[in-house]
């Protein structure tokens, strides 16, 4: 089920970028790293996904000058990073 959600969030994030829908970008790129954590992939891979998601989502929100959404998105990515630090796998 986690792989299904991962694919779903990738599609939602990509569609959000393509159609310029803020909620799609926020939800898609905000939850991709969390799903990778739940699948228990390598921590380096999850960290790279957090960085890429932050750059893509944060960059989009900064480009569109939506500062509140940018701050909330960065908070979500920090939560993903916190989850990575507390994960019990390698």
N, C-alpha and C positions, 0 to 999 in steps of 0.2 A: 504494500500500500504506500510505503514511503517513496518508492521509485515512481509510482503513479503521480503522487503529489509533486515530486521534483520536476517531472516532465510538465505537469500542469502549470507550475509556477514559472518555469522557463518560457512556456508559451504565453502566459499572461504578461510576463515582463517584456517579452519581445513584441507582442501585440500592442502593449502600452506605449512602447517606444515608437513603433510604426505609426500608430494612430494618435499619438501624443495625448494619451489618457493618463492623468496623474495617478489615479487610484491603481491602475494596472501596473505602472512602474513601481509604485510604493509597495504593493502587495507582492508582486512577482519577485523583484530583486531584494525585497526585505526578507522573504521566506526561503529563498534558494539555499543560503548557507545553513539555515536551521534544518532543512531536510537532509542536507549532506551530513550534518552532525548526527541526525537520527539514523542514517544509514551506516554510521560508524566508519567513515572513510578516514584516511590518513589525516592527521591534524594539519600538516603543511598544505594539503589540498584544500581543506576547509578554510584555512587562513587566506589562501590565494583567492578563493571564491568570495570571501568577505571583502577583500580589497577590491576585486573587480566589480562586485555589486555596488560597493560604496562609490567607486569612481563613476560608474555608469549612472546610477540613480542620483547621487549627489551632484554630479556634473550636469545632468538634465535639469534638476530643480534649481541649481545656481544659474544656469543658462536662461531659464524662464523666469528668474527672479522671484521665486516662491520661497521666501526665507523661512517661514514657519514650517512648511513641509520639509525643507532641507534639514532644519534642526531636528524634527521628529524622525526623519529617515536616518540621520546620523546616530540618534539615540537608539533606534532599532538595531543598527549595525553594531553599536557598542554592546547591546544586549547579546547579539550573536557571538561577539568576541568573548564576553563573559561566559557564555555557555561553552565555548571552545576551551577556555581556561579550566573550567570545572568538569570537562568531559573525562570519563574514566577509561578511555581507549587511547591507543597510540596514534 
